Amino acid sequence: MTTSKTYRVFSHITGLVLFELGFWAMVAGLYFLVHTAAPQFELHFPQAWPALLVAPAAMLLFARHYRWKQRRMSKAVDLALAETLWPSARPRRSVWKFILWRTGLAIMAMGMLAPKMGTRLKEVEAKGVDIMVALDVSRSMLTEDLGMSRLDLAKRTIERVVGKLDGDRAGLVVFAGDAYVQAPLTLDLAAVKLFLDAIGPEAMPVQGTAIGTAIEQCVASFDPESQASKVVLILTDGENHEDDALARADEAAAAGIKVHAAGMASEAGG
């Protein structure tokens, strides 16, 4: 090849080498910049770093092939004439095609490292609240002296309480002359509301107001190993005639369980 042609080949190869060095310098700079600004940025598969060597290896192979091709063409035909007749033979075009292909290859290789950015999962202890609601479903709860039946008002009250819970558990006990668990403690608050909708006086064949038994059922529903605060909420319209509710409430308080009661009756209704 002539001196000018040799210089052109040399300049193209030198340009490729400088591009390779500049590309990886830019990638390294961006990595450290992002990692400094966002510490949660990380590589999920850093052990795949050898894949990054594919791009530099491809550049070396292309440079050798490019030099060999230019030498071979210069011996067979005048390069200036070949570039005029066949635009695809122009060396600059093949160099740019390679750069685009090699950049795509490098991006794929970096993708194998699985860079990701987001919040890190951290296990924390959340105590929360466990609340058992005891709902009176005796027939007297059907009395409409509060603008609606006492039972409907109680249900709405429970729905509001449950609706304000976030990450807490709730359960439901129904009672009249006896008591039983309608919904055990659960994080599925929608299920609690579903059980609540289906409740009526027919759920309890034995009439009465066994508040103490309801408290016992609520207390038994709590997990003694749980560190969550434990609360019993009683909604009723009647006085207790079946058992010693105050004694059951004192026992619950001694166990660290708070007991609250809400009356569902007007002064006129009794």
C-alpha positions as CSV (number, residue, x, y, z in Angstrom):
1,M,0.0,0.0,0.0
2,T,1.1,3.6,-0.5
3,T,2.1,5.8,2.4
4,S,-1.3,7.7,2.3
5,K,-3.3,4.5,2.3
6,T,-1.2,3.1,5.1
7,Y,-1.8,6.2,7.1
8,R,-5.5,6.0,6.5
9,V,-5.7,2.5,7.7
10,F,-3.6,3.3,10.8
11,S,-5.8,6.3,11.6
12,H,-8.9,4.2,11.4
13,I,-7.5,1.6,13.7
14,T,-6.2,4.2,16.1
15,G,-9.6,5.8,16.2
16,L,-11.2,2.4,17.1
17,V,-8.7,2.0,19.9
18,L,-9.4,5.5,21.3
19,F,-13.2,4.9,20.9
20,E,-12.9,1.7,22.9
21,L,-10.9,3.4,25.7
22,G,-13.3,6.4,25.8
23,F,-16.3,4.2,25.8
24,W,-15.2,2.2,28.9
25,A,-14.0,5.3,30.6
26,M,-17.4,6.8,30.2
27,V,-19.1,3.6,31.4
28,A,-16.9,3.5,34.5
29,G,-17.5,7.2,35.2
30,L,-21.3,6.8,35.0
31,Y,-21.2,3.7,37.2
32,F,-19.4,5.5,40.0
33,L,-21.5,8.6,39.6
34,V,-24.8,6.7,39.8
35,H,-23.5,4.5,42.7
36,T,-22.5,7.6,44.6
37,A,-25.8,9.4,44.0
38,A,-27.9,6.4,44.6
39,P,-26.3,3.8,47.0
40,Q,-29.2,1.4,46.3
41,F,-27.9,0.9,42.7
42,E,-26.2,-2.4,42.4
43,L,-25.3,-5.2,40.0
44,H,-27.4,-8.3,40.6
45,F,-24.9,-10.6,38.8
46,P,-21.4,-9.0,39.1
47,Q,-19.8,-12.4,38.6
48,A,-20.8,-12.0,34.9
49,W,-18.1,-9.3,34.4
50,P,-16.1,-11.4,31.9
51,A,-18.8,-10.8,29.4
52,L,-17.6,-7.2,29.2
53,L,-14.4,-8.5,27.5
54,V,-16.4,-9.5,24.4
55,A,-16.5,-5.9,23.1
56,P,-12.7,-5.2,23.3
57,A,-12.0,-8.7,21.8
58,A,-14.4,-7.9,19.0
59,M,-12.6,-4.6,18.4
60,L,-9.2,-6.3,18.2
61,L,-10.5,-8.9,15.7
62,F,-12.1,-6.3,13.6
63,A,-8.9,-4.2,13.5
64,R,-6.9,-7.1,12.3
65,H,-9.5,-8.1,9.8
66,Y,-9.8,-4.5,8.6
67,R,-6.1,-4.2,8.1
68,W,-5.9,-7.5,6.3
69,K,-8.8,-6.6,4.0
70,Q,-7.4,-3.2,3.0
71,R,-4.0,-4.8,2.2
72,R,-5.7,-7.5,0.1
73,M,-7.9,-5.0,-1.8
74,S,-4.9,-2.7,-2.5
75,K,-3.1,-5.6,-4.2
76,A,-6.1,-6.5,-6.4
77,V,-7.6,-3.2,-7.4
78,D,-7.0,0.5,-7.0
79,L,-8.8,1.4,-3.7
80,A,-9.9,4.8,-4.9
81,L,-11.6,3.2,-8.0
82,A,-13.1,0.5,-5.8
83,E,-14.6,3.0,-3.4
84,T,-16.1,4.9,-6.3
85,L,-17.7,1.8,-7.9
86,W,-18.8,0.1,-4.7
87,P,-19.8,2.4,-1.9
88,S,-19.9,-0.6,0.5
89,A,-16.1,-0.9,0.0
90,R,-15.5,2.5,1.6
91,P,-13.5,1.8,4.8
92,R,-15.2,4.6,6.8
93,R,-18.6,3.0,6.3
94,S,-17.5,-0.4,7.5
95,V,-15.8,1.2,10.5
96,W,-19.1,3.0,11.5
97,K,-21.1,-0.2,11.0
98,F,-18.7,-2.0,13.3
99,I,-18.9,0.7,16.0
100,L,-22.7,0.5,16.0
101,W,-22.7,-3.3,16.2
102,R,-20.0,-3.3,18.9
103,T,-21.9,-0.7,21.0
104,G,-24.9,-3.0,20.9
105,L,-22.8,-5.9,21.9
106,A,-21.3,-4.0,24.8
107,I,-24.8,-3.0,26.0
108,M,-25.9,-6.6,25.9
109,A,-22.9,-7.6,27.9
110,M,-23.6,-5.0,30.5
111,G,-27.2,-6.2,30.7
112,M,-25.9,-9.6,31.8
113,L,-24.6,-7.9,35.0
114,A,-28.3,-7.1,35.7
115,P,-27.9,-3.6,37.0
116,K,-30.9,-2.5,39.1
117,M,-32.0,0.3,41.3
118,G,-34.7,0.3,43.9
119,T,-35.3,0.0,47.6
120,R,-33.6,-2.7,49.5
121,L,-35.7,-5.2,51.4
122,K,-35.1,-5.0,55.1
123,E,-36.8,-7.1,57.7
124,V,-38.1,-5.1,60.5
125,E,-40.2,-6.0,63.5
126,A,-43.6,-4.5,63.4
127,K,-45.8,-5.0,66.5
128,G,-49.1,-3.7,65.1
129,V,-52.5,-4.3,66.7
130,D,-54.6,-7.4,67.1
131,I,-58.3,-6.4,67.6
132,M,-61.1,-8.7,68.4
133,V,-64.6,-7.3,68.0
134,A,-67.5,-8.8,70.1
135,L,-70.8,-8.0,68.5
136,D,-74.1,-8.4,70.3
137,V,-76.6,-10.0,67.9
138,S,-79.5,-10.5,70.3
139,R,-83.0,-9.6,69.0
140,S,-83.1,-6.3,70.9
141,M,-80.3,-5.1,68.5
142,L,-83.0,-4.9,65.8
143,T,-84.6,-1.9,67.7
144,E,-84.6,1.2,65.5
145,D,-84.0,4.0,68.0
146,L,-80.8,5.5,66.5
147,G,-82.1,6.4,63.1
148,M,-81.5,2.8,62.1
149,S,-81.3,-0.5,63.9
150,R,-78.8,-0.9,66.7
151,L,-77.3,-3.8,64.8
152,D,-76.8,-1.8,61.6
153,L,-75.2,1.0,63.5
154,A,-72.9,-1.5,65.2
155,K,-71.9,-3.0,61.9
156,R,-71.1,0.5,60.5
157,T,-69.0,1.2,63.5
158,I,-67.1,-2.0,63.0
159,E,-66.6,-1.3,59.3
160,R,-65.1,2.1,60.2
161,V,-62.8,0.7,62.8
162,V,-61.6,-2.1,60.5
163,G,-61.3,0.3,57.6
164,K,-58.7,2.3,59.5
165,L,-56.5,-0.6,60.2
166,D,-53.2,-0.8,58.2
167,G,-51.1,-4.0,58.5
168,D,-53.1,-5.0,61.6
169,R,-55.2,-8.0,62.3
170,A,-58.9,-8.2,63.2
171,G,-61.4,-10.9,64.2
172,L,-65.0,-11.1,65.0
173,V,-67.0,-12.8,67.8
174,V,-70.8,-12.8,67.9
175,F,-72.8,-13.3,71.1
176,A,-76.2,-13.3,72.6
177,G,-77.0,-16.0,75.3
178,D,-73.7,-17.6,74.2
179,A,-70.7,-16.6,72.1
180,Y,-68.6,-18.0,69.3
181,V,-65.9,-16.9,66.9
182,Q,-67.4,-15.7,63.6
183,A,-64.0,-14.7,62.0
184,P,-60.6,-15.6,63.5
185,L,-57.8,-13.0,63.6
186,T,-56.7,-12.3,60.1
187,L,-55.0,-9.7,57.9
188,D,-57.7,-10.2,55.3
189,L,-59.9,-7.4,56.5
190,A,-62.2,-7.8,53.5
191,A,-63.1,-11.3,54.7
192,V,-64.0,-9.8,58.2
193,K,-66.3,-7.3,56.5
194,L,-67.9,-10.2,54.4
195,F,-68.6,-12.2,57.6
196,L,-70.0,-9.0,59.2
197,D,-72.5,-8.5,56.4
198,A,-74.0,-12.0,56.9
199,I,-74.6,-11.6,60.7
200,G,-78.1,-11.4,62.1
201,P,-80.0,-12.4,65.3
202,E,-80.7,-15.8,63.7
203,A,-77.0,-16.6,64.1
204,M,-77.6,-17.1,67.8
205,P,-80.5,-19.4,68.8
206,V,-79.9,-18.8,72.5
207,Q,-80.9,-15.3,73.4
208,G,-79.4,-13.2,76.2
209,T,-76.4,-11.0,76.7
210,A,-73.4,-13.1,77.7
211,I,-70.7,-10.4,77.6
212,G,-68.3,-12.3,79.8
213,T,-68.4,-15.3,77.5
214,A,-67.8,-13.1,74.5
215,I,-64.7,-11.6,76.3
216,E,-63.4,-15.1,77.0
217,Q,-63.8,-16.1,73.3
218,C,-62.0,-12.9,72.2
219,V,-59.1,-13.5,74.6
220,A,-58.8,-17.1,73.5
221,S,-58.5,-15.9,69.9
222,F,-55.3,-14.0,70.5
223,D,-51.9,-15.5,69.8
224,P,-50.0,-15.4,73.2
225,E,-46.7,-15.4,71.3
226,S,-47.6,-12.3,69.3
227,Q,-46.0,-9.0,70.4
228,A,-48.9,-7.0,68.9
229,S,-51.1,-4.9,71.1
230,K,-54.3,-6.7,71.9
231,V,-57.6,-5.0,72.1
232,V,-61.2,-6.3,72.6
233,L,-64.0,-4.0,71.4
234,I,-67.5,-4.9,72.6
235,L,-70.6,-3.4,70.9
236,T,-73.9,-4.2,72.8
237,D,-77.2,-2.7,73.8
238,G,-77.9,-4.5,77.0
239,E,-76.8,-5.1,80.5
240,N,-75.0,-8.4,81.3
241,H,-77.3,-11.0,82.9
242,E,-75.6,-14.2,82.0
243,D,-72.1,-14.1,83.5
244,D,-69.6,-11.9,85.3
245,A,-68.4,-9.6,82.5
246,L,-66.4,-7.3,84.9
247,A,-64.4,-10.3,86.2
248,R,-63.6,-11.4,82.6
249,A,-62.6,-7.9,81.7
250,D,-60.3,-7.7,84.7
251,E,-58.7,-11.0,83.8
252,A,-58.1,-9.7,80.3
253,A,-56.6,-6.5,81.6
254,A,-54.2,-8.5,83.8
255,A,-53.0,-10.3,80.7
256,G,-52.3,-7.0,79.0
257,I,-55.4,-6.9,76.9
258,K,-57.4,-3.7,76.7
259,V,-61.2,-4.0,76.8
260,H,-63.4,-1.3,75.4
261,A,-67.2,-1.2,75.3
262,A,-69.6,0.9,73.2
263,G,-73.3,1.1,74.0
264,M,-75.7,0.7,71.1
265,A,-78.9,2.3,72.5
266,S,-80.5,5.7,73.0
267,E,-81.6,6.9,76.4
268,A,-85.2,6.7,75.3
269,G,-84.8,3.2,73.9
270,G,-83.3,1.9,77.1
